[in-house]
Amino acid sequence: MTATGRRGEAAALWGPGGFVALLAGYVALHFVLRLALSETIGTDYVAEAIFAQSLEWSYYPRQPPLYTWLQWALFQAFGVGVFSIALMKYALLTLTYVFLYLSARRIFADPRLQMLSAFSPLLIYAVGWGAHVGFTNTALLAFACVATFYALVRLLETGATAAYLGLGAALGVGLLSKYGYAVFAISLLAAALAQEGPRRRLLERRMLLAVGLAAAIVLPYLAWGFEGTGAFETVFRQTMKEGGGVPYVEGVASGLATLLKAVVMFLSPLWLVLFLIFPRAIMPGVSATQAAGTPQSAAPGGAGVDARRLLEHFFLIAFAIVLLGVLGAGITYFTSRWMHPLLLLFPIYFFCRVRDSGFGRGQVRRYSVTLLAFVALVVVFRVAQAAIGPPLCNKCRLAMPYPVLTQQIADRGFATGTIVAADEHIAGNFRVRFPGSRVVSVTYPFYIPPPRPARAAE
């Protein structure tokens, strides 16, 4: 094969076709694994199986309802079961990587940087592993964050009316995903307003289209589903340990310490891999440069947006808001699983620095091999965990014998009826195994499913 032919093959591998093939293979593999390894549903998914028995304006004071609405729709289309639950999660995961890649294509000219930055979240433990064992509303939040970023970059680059509507749709979906999305949206829009060119775009009259569409998506929930600021404040105090019953200085120290730990834990092992393979990108003297052929959206001072500076401002504003929460609102506790809206865009930012500092073919190869190795390790560990159980897992929810238990109950004549369970995992798994039944969970006294139609109990 000639050198030209090899270059053509390499270009095809790193191009959109290569990205689609790799992403499709990755998602299909994990989707099949989920269906094959266990018929039991575990953490987070049991709650959705319980809530998605009906369409309501609100289900759970801690979360907006969009994820449950979508899960309910999939149950109607494909039936209540592990298939519909897995389909929901992996569809959102696919869209998250797609919008990361679309964003990268508007920021980087080099197709290698496009693909590597888009797939880099695979090296974030909470994403590369956590997405397969727990994500529900967080999966929707992750998708909403990267879709919003893409919509904003596209708007700033093109100024098209459709781009304003796209931003409005992303904002509306995000606000109905998780409450933490508000910090992401405020920080990202504020970061764009800090730059002259983007500020002009955002202050155009057509921005009212984005605001109006976002409001149209969110207002029905606020009018009929949101339980008011009192309920929200209760959730805030319980979740973030506001006040914490400790002296102010001790509370601030706890908040700052757990925040730092959450940041490091969320970005692990990604930060270590990036720093080892691309050490020049860490240096403080690395300045933003414009390589020939870089898309306009990455051009400092251009008609689009300087993505690196935008993200630097975003991180500064987002963490300033969080620090105000520690210093002013008394937040004393953070955990790594809350860092998605703050740090999911970190790979895009770091690869802006890689682009500006320069990189070699060997670095690309080493990073690619590391990504593939981590993906393979996750697959092997998922299979081993399902086959061996403890000590490879803690509570081993997926190994619980709910399919055997429910089959024994069915063999004794139970088909449909009302099931009341004191444990959410029992309730959720019985809901999957007896889809025609009404399932009530004592764990969630605020949600009582409506009675089933008479024909469902026959």
C-alpha positions as CSV (number, residue, x, y, z in Angstrom):
1,M,0.0,0.0,0.0
2,T,1.3,3.5,-0.9
3,A,1.9,6.2,1.7
4,T,-1.0,8.1,0.2
5,G,-3.3,5.1,0.7
6,R,-2.2,4.7,4.3
7,R,-2.9,8.4,5.0
8,G,-6.3,8.0,3.4
9,E,-7.1,5.1,5.6
10,A,-5.9,7.0,8.7
11,A,-8.1,10.0,7.7
12,A,-11.1,7.7,7.4
13,L,-10.5,6.1,10.8
14,W,-10.3,9.5,12.5
15,G,-13.2,11.0,10.5
16,P,-17.0,11.0,11.3
17,G,-17.4,7.5,9.9
18,G,-14.8,6.2,12.3
19,F,-16.4,8.0,15.2
20,V,-19.8,6.6,14.4
21,A,-18.4,3.0,14.0
22,L,-16.6,3.2,17.4
23,L,-19.5,4.8,19.3
24,A,-22.0,2.3,17.8
25,G,-19.8,-0.6,18.7
26,Y,-19.2,0.7,22.2
27,V,-22.9,1.3,23.0
28,A,-24.1,-1.9,21.4
29,L,-21.6,-4.0,23.4
30,H,-22.6,-2.5,26.7
31,F,-26.3,-2.6,25.8
32,V,-26.1,-6.3,25.0
33,L,-24.0,-6.9,28.2
34,R,-26.7,-5.2,30.3
35,L,-29.4,-7.4,28.9
36,A,-27.3,-10.6,29.1
37,L,-25.7,-10.2,32.5
38,S,-28.8,-9.8,34.7
39,E,-32.6,-9.6,34.6
40,T,-32.5,-7.6,37.9
41,I,-32.5,-3.8,38.0
42,G,-30.4,-1.9,40.5
43,T,-29.8,1.4,42.1
44,D,-31.7,4.4,40.6
45,Y,-33.5,2.3,38.0
46,V,-35.8,0.8,40.6
47,A,-37.2,4.3,41.4
48,E,-37.9,5.0,37.7
49,A,-39.7,1.6,37.4
50,I,-41.9,2.6,40.3
51,F,-42.6,6.2,39.2
52,A,-43.2,5.5,35.5
53,Q,-46.4,3.7,36.3
54,S,-48.3,6.9,35.4
55,L,-47.8,10.4,33.9
56,E,-47.6,13.0,36.7
57,W,-46.5,16.6,36.9
58,S,-44.1,15.6,39.6
59,Y,-42.8,12.4,41.2
60,Y,-39.8,13.1,43.4
61,P,-39.1,16.4,45.2
62,R,-35.4,16.0,44.5
63,Q,-35.6,15.7,40.7
64,P,-37.6,17.3,37.9
65,P,-39.9,14.8,36.0
66,L,-38.5,14.7,32.4
67,Y,-36.5,11.5,32.8
68,T,-39.6,9.7,34.2
69,W,-41.8,11.0,31.4
70,L,-39.4,9.6,28.8
71,Q,-39.1,6.3,30.7
72,W,-42.9,6.1,30.8
73,A,-43.1,6.6,27.0
74,L,-40.6,3.8,26.4
75,F,-42.6,1.5,28.7
76,Q,-45.6,2.2,26.6
77,A,-43.7,1.5,23.4
78,F,-41.6,-1.5,24.4
79,G,-43.1,-2.8,27.6
80,V,-42.0,-2.6,31.2
81,G,-38.7,-4.4,31.6
82,V,-34.9,-4.3,31.5
83,F,-34.9,-3.7,27.8
84,S,-36.8,-0.3,28.0
85,I,-34.7,0.8,31.0
86,A,-31.4,0.0,29.3
87,L,-32.6,1.6,26.0
88,M,-33.3,4.8,27.8
89,K,-29.9,5.0,29.4
90,Y,-27.9,4.0,26.4
91,A,-29.8,6.3,24.1
92,L,-28.9,9.3,26.3
93,L,-25.3,8.1,26.6
94,T,-25.1,7.9,22.8
95,L,-26.5,11.4,22.4
96,T,-24.0,12.7,25.0
97,Y,-21.0,11.5,23.0
98,V,-22.6,12.6,19.7
99,F,-22.9,16.2,20.9
100,L,-19.5,16.1,22.4
101,Y,-18.1,15.1,19.0
102,L,-20.2,17.7,17.2
103,S,-18.9,20.4,19.6
104,A,-15.3,19.2,19.0
105,R,-15.8,19.4,15.3
106,R,-16.6,23.1,15.6
107,I,-13.6,23.7,17.8
108,F,-10.8,21.6,16.4
109,A,-9.5,21.4,12.9
110,D,-7.5,18.2,13.6
111,P,-9.8,15.2,13.4
112,R,-7.7,13.4,16.0
113,L,-8.4,16.1,18.6
114,Q,-12.1,15.9,17.7
115,M,-12.3,12.2,18.4
116,L,-10.0,12.0,21.4
117,S,-11.7,14.9,23.2
118,A,-15.2,13.5,22.5
119,F,-14.3,10.0,23.8
120,S,-12.2,11.3,26.8
121,P,-15.1,11.0,29.3
122,L,-14.6,7.3,29.0
123,L,-11.5,7.9,31.3
124,I,-13.7,9.6,33.9
125,Y,-14.6,6.8,36.4
126,A,-18.0,8.3,37.1
127,V,-18.8,8.2,33.4
128,G,-16.7,5.4,31.9
129,W,-17.9,3.0,34.7
130,G,-20.6,4.9,36.6
131,A,-22.8,5.3,33.5
132,H,-23.2,1.5,33.3
133,V,-24.2,1.0,36.9
134,G,-26.3,3.9,38.0
135,F,-27.1,6.9,35.7
136,T,-30.8,7.9,35.3
137,N,-31.4,11.7,35.7
138,T,-27.7,12.2,35.6
139,A,-27.6,10.7,32.1
140,L,-30.2,13.2,31.0
141,L,-28.3,16.0,32.7
142,A,-25.1,15.0,30.9
143,F,-26.8,15.0,27.6
144,A,-28.4,18.4,28.3
145,C,-25.1,20.0,29.3
146,V,-23.2,18.9,26.2
147,A,-26.2,19.7,23.9
148,T,-26.4,23.2,25.4
149,F,-22.7,23.7,24.9
150,Y,-23.0,22.6,21.2
151,A,-26.1,24.8,20.7
152,L,-24.3,27.8,22.1
153,V,-21.1,27.3,20.0
154,R,-23.3,26.8,16.9
155,L,-25.2,30.0,17.7
156,L,-22.1,32.0,18.3
157,E,-20.6,30.7,15.1
158,T,-23.6,31.0,12.7
159,G,-26.0,33.4,14.3
160,A,-28.8,31.4,12.6
161,T,-32.4,31.6,13.9
162,A,-32.5,27.8,14.2
163,A,-29.5,28.0,16.5
164,Y,-31.4,30.3,18.9
165,L,-34.2,27.8,18.9
166,G,-31.8,24.9,19.5
167,L,-30.3,26.7,22.5
168,G,-33.8,27.3,23.9
169,A,-34.7,23.7,23.5
170,A,-31.5,22.6,25.2
171,L,-32.1,25.0,28.1
172,G,-35.6,23.7,28.5
173,V,-34.6,20.1,28.5
174,G,-31.7,20.8,30.9
175,L,-33.9,22.6,33.4
176,L,-36.2,19.6,33.5
177,S,-33.3,17.1,33.9
178,K,-31.7,18.0,37.3
179,Y,-31.7,21.1,39.4
180,G,-27.9,21.3,39.2
181,Y,-28.2,22.1,35.5
182,A,-29.1,25.7,36.5
183,V,-25.5,26.3,37.7
184,F,-24.2,25.0,34.4
185,A,-26.5,27.1,32.3
186,I,-25.9,30.3,34.2
187,S,-22.2,29.8,34.2
188,L,-22.0,29.1,30.4
189,L,-24.2,32.0,29.4
190,A,-22.3,34.3,31.7
191,A,-19.0,33.1,30.2
192,A,-20.3,33.9,26.7
193,L,-21.4,37.4,27.8
194,A,-17.9,38.1,29.0
195,Q,-16.6,38.1,25.4
196,E,-17.5,40.9,23.1
197,G,-18.5,38.9,20.0
198,P,-20.6,36.3,21.8
199,R,-22.2,39.0,23.9
200,R,-23.5,40.7,20.7
201,R,-25.1,37.4,19.6
202,L,-26.7,36.8,23.0
203,L,-28.1,40.3,23.3
204,E,-29.9,40.1,19.9
205,R,-33.7,40.2,19.9
206,R,-33.7,36.6,18.6
207,M,-32.5,35.5,22.0
208,L,-36.1,36.0,23.0
209,L,-36.9,33.0,20.9
210,A,-34.5,30.9,23.0
211,V,-35.9,32.3,26.2
212,G,-39.4,31.8,25.1
213,L,-38.9,28.2,24.0
214,A,-37.1,27.3,27.2
215,A,-39.9,28.9,29.2
216,A,-42.6,27.1,27.2
217,I,-40.9,23.8,28.0
218,V,-40.4,24.5,31.8
219,L,-43.4,26.6,32.8
220,P,-46.0,23.8,32.8
221,Y,-43.9,21.9,35.3
222,L,-43.3,25.0,37.5
223,A,-47.1,25.8,37.4
224,W,-48.4,22.3,38.2
225,G,-45.5,20.1,39.3
226,F,-43.0,22.2,41.3
227,E,-43.8,21.9,45.0
228,G,-42.5,25.3,45.8
229,T,-39.4,26.8,47.3
230,G,-40.1,25.2,50.7
231,A,-39.8,21.7,49.4
232,F,-36.7,22.7,47.3
233,E,-35.0,24.2,50.4
234,T,-35.7,21.0,52.4
235,V,-34.1,18.9,49.7
236,F,-31.1,21.3,49.5
237,R,-30.5,21.1,53.2
238,Q,-30.8,17.3,53.3
239,T,-28.6,16.8,50.2
240,M,-25.9,19.5,50.5
241,K,-25.9,19.4,54.4
242,E,-26.6,23.1,54.5
243,G,-25.5,24.4,57.9
244,G,-24.7,20.9,59.1
245,G,-25.1,21.8,62.7
246,V,-21.4,22.7,62.9
247,P,-19.6,26.0,63.5
248,Y,-19.2,28.3,60.5
249,V,-15.5,27.9,60.1
250,E,-15.6,24.2,60.5
251,G,-18.5,24.0,57.9
252,V,-16.6,26.1,55.4
253,A,-13.5,23.9,55.8
254,S,-15.6,20.8,55.3
255,G,-17.2,22.2,52.2
256,L,-13.9,23.2,50.6
257,A,-12.3,19.9,51.5
258,T,-15.1,17.8,50.1
259,L,-15.3,20.0,47.0
260,L,-11.6,19.5,46.2
261,K,-11.9,15.8,46.8
262,A,-15.0,15.6,44.6
263,V,-13.2,17.4,41.7
264,V,-10.2,15.1,41.9
265,M,-12.3,12.0,42.2
266,F,-14.6,12.9,39.4
267,L,-11.7,13.6,36.9
268,S,-9.9,10.4,37.9
269,P,-8.1,8.8,36.2
270,L,-8.5,11.2,33.3
271,W,-6.5,14.0,34.8
272,L,-3.5,11.7,35.5
273,V,-3.5,10.2,32.0
274,L,-3.7,13.6,30.4
275,F,-1.0,15.1,32.5
276,L,1.4,12.1,31.8
277,I,0.8,12.0,28.1
278,F,0.4,15.7,27.3
279,P,2.7,17.4,29.9
280,R,3.3,20.5,27.8
281,A,-0.4,21.4,27.9
282,I,-0.2,21.8,31.7
283,M,2.4,24.5,31.5
284,P,1.0,28.0,32.6
285,G,2.9,29.7,29.7
286,V,0.8,27.9,27.0
287,S,-1.0,30.6,25.1
288,A,-4.0,30.3,22.9
289,T,-3.0,30.2,19.2
290,Q,-4.9,29.8,16.0
291,A,-3.6,27.0,13.9
292,A,-4.2,27.1,10.2
293,G,-7.5,25.6,9.2
294,T,-9.0,25.7,12.7
295,P,-12.8,26.3,12.6
296,Q,-14.0,29.8,13.0
297,S,-15.6,29.0,16.3
298,A,-12.2,28.5,17.8
299,A,-10.7,31.8,16.5
300,P,-9.9,34.3,19.2
301,G,-11.6,37.6,18.3
302,G,-13.4,36.0,15.3
303,A,-17.1,36.0,14.5
304,G,-17.5,32.9,16.5
305,V,-16.1,32.2,20.0
306,D,-12.7,31.4,21.5
307,A,-13.7,28.0,23.0
308,R,-10.7,27.9,25.3
309,R,-11.4,31.3,26.8
310,L,-15.1,30.6,27.0
311,L,-14.4,27.4,29.0
312,E,-11.9,29.1,31.2
313,H,-14.5,31.7,32.1
314,F,-17.1,29.0,32.5
315,F,-15.0,27.1,35.1
316,L,-14.2,30.3,37.0
317,I,-17.9,31.4,37.1
318,A,-19.2,27.9,38.0
319,F,-16.8,27.4,40.8
320,A,-17.3,30.9,42.1
321,I,-21.0,30.1,42.4
322,V,-20.1,26.9,44.2
323,L,-17.8,28.7,46.5
324,L,-20.5,31.3,47.3
325,G,-22.7,28.3,48.2
326,V,-20.0,27.2,50.7
327,L,-19.3,30.6,52.1
328,G,-22.8,32.1,52.0
329,A,-25.3,29.2,51.9
330,G,-23.5,26.9,54.3
331,I,-22.9,24.0,52.0
332,T,-20.7,21.6,53.9
333,Y,-20.6,18.5,51.6
334,F,-19.9,17.6,48.0
335,T,-19.5,14.3,46.2
336,S,-18.0,13.4,42.9
337,R,-21.3,12.4,41.3
338,W,-22.5,16.0,41.5
339,M,-19.6,17.3,39.4
340,H,-21.1,16.5,35.9
341,P,-22.4,20.0,35.2
342,L,-19.2,21.5,36.4
343,L,-16.5,19.3,34.8
344,L,-18.0,17.3,31.9
345,L,-16.6,19.8,29.5
346,F,-13.1,19.6,31.0
347,P,-11.8,17.3,28.2
348,I,-12.8,19.8,25.5
349,Y,-10.9,22.5,27.4
350,F,-7.8,20.4,28.0
351,F,-7.5,19.5,24.3
352,C,-7.7,23.2,23.5
353,R,-4.5,23.5,25.5
354,V,-3.1,20.4,23.8
355,R,-3.8,22.0,20.4
356,D,-2.2,25.3,21.5
357,S,0.9,23.6,23.1
358,G,1.4,21.2,20.2
359,F,1.5,17.4,20.2
360,G,3.0,14.4,18.4
361,R,1.9,11.3,16.7
362,G,3.3,9.2,19.6
363,Q,1.2,11.0,22.1
364,V,-2.0,10.4,20.1
365,R,-1.2,6.8,19.8
366,R,-0.5,6.4,23.6
367,Y,-3.6,8.2,24.5
368,S,-5.7,6.1,22.1
369,V,-4.3,2.9,23.5
370,T,-5.1,4.0,27.0
371,L,-8.7,4.8,26.1
372,L,-9.1,1.4,24.5
373,A,-7.5,-0.4,27.4
374,F,-9.8,1.3,29.9
375,V,-12.8,0.4,27.8
376,A,-11.7,-3.2,27.7
377,L,-11.0,-3.2,31.4
378,V,-14.6,-2.0,32.1
379,V,-16.0,-4.7,29.9
380,V,-14.0,-7.4,31.6
381,F,-14.8,-6.1,35.1
382,R,-18.6,-6.0,34.3
383,V,-18.5,-9.6,33.2
384,A,-16.4,-10.7,36.2
385,Q,-18.6,-8.8,38.6
386,A,-21.7,-10.5,37.3
387,A,-20.0,-14.0,37.3
388,I,-18.2,-13.8,40.6
389,G,-20.2,-11.3,42.7
390,P,-18.5,-10.4,46.0
391,P,-15.8,-9.3,46.6
392,L,-15.9,-7.6,43.2
393,C,-19.1,-5.6,44.2
394,N,-20.4,-4.3,47.4
395,K,-24.2,-4.8,47.6
396,C,-24.2,-6.6,44.3
397,R,-27.8,-5.5,43.5
398,L,-27.8,-7.1,40.0
399,A,-27.0,-10.5,41.6
400,M,-30.1,-10.4,43.8
401,P,-32.4,-13.4,43.0
402,Y,-35.5,-11.3,42.2
403,P,-36.2,-13.2,39.0
404,V,-36.3,-16.5,40.9
405,L,-38.4,-15.1,43.7
406,T,-41.0,-13.5,41.4
407,Q,-41.2,-16.7,39.3
408,Q,-41.9,-18.7,42.4
409,I,-44.7,-16.3,43.3
410,A,-46.1,-16.5,39.8
411,D,-46.0,-20.3,39.9
412,R,-48.3,-20.1,42.9
413,G,-50.9,-18.3,41.0
414,F,-50.2,-14.5,41.3
415,A,-50.5,-12.6,38.0
416,T,-51.7,-9.1,38.7
417,G,-52.8,-7.0,41.6
418,T,-51.6,-4.4,44.0
419,I,-48.1,-5.0,45.4
420,V,-46.9,-3.1,48.5
421,A,-43.2,-3.3,49.3
422,A,-41.2,-1.8,52.2
423,D,-38.0,-1.8,50.1
424,E,-37.6,0.1,46.9
425,H,-35.5,-2.6,45.2
426,I,-38.2,-5.2,45.9
427,A,-40.8,-2.8,44.6
428,G,-38.9,-1.9,41.4
429,N,-38.0,-5.4,40.5
430,F,-41.6,-6.7,41.2
431,R,-42.8,-3.9,38.9
432,V,-40.6,-5.2,36.1
433,R,-41.6,-8.9,36.7
434,F,-45.3,-8.1,37.1
435,P,-45.9,-5.2,34.7
436,G,-49.7,-5.5,34.9
437,S,-49.7,-4.9,38.6
438,R,-49.9,-1.7,40.6
439,V,-46.8,-1.4,42.8
440,V,-46.6,0.8,45.9
441,S,-43.3,1.5,47.6
442,V,-43.2,2.6,51.3
443,T,-39.9,4.2,50.5
444,Y,-41.7,6.8,48.3
445,P,-44.8,7.8,50.3
446,F,-45.2,10.9,48.1
447,Y,-45.9,8.9,45.0
448,I,-49.0,6.6,45.1
449,P,-49.7,5.2,41.6
450,P,-53.3,5.3,40.4
451,P,-55.4,2.2,40.5
452,R,-55.0,-0.1,37.5
453,P,-57.8,-0.4,35.0
454,A,-60.1,-3.3,35.8
455,R,-59.1,-5.2,32.7
456,A,-55.4,-5.2,33.9
457,A,-56.4,-7.2,37.0
458,E,-58.4,-9.9,35.2
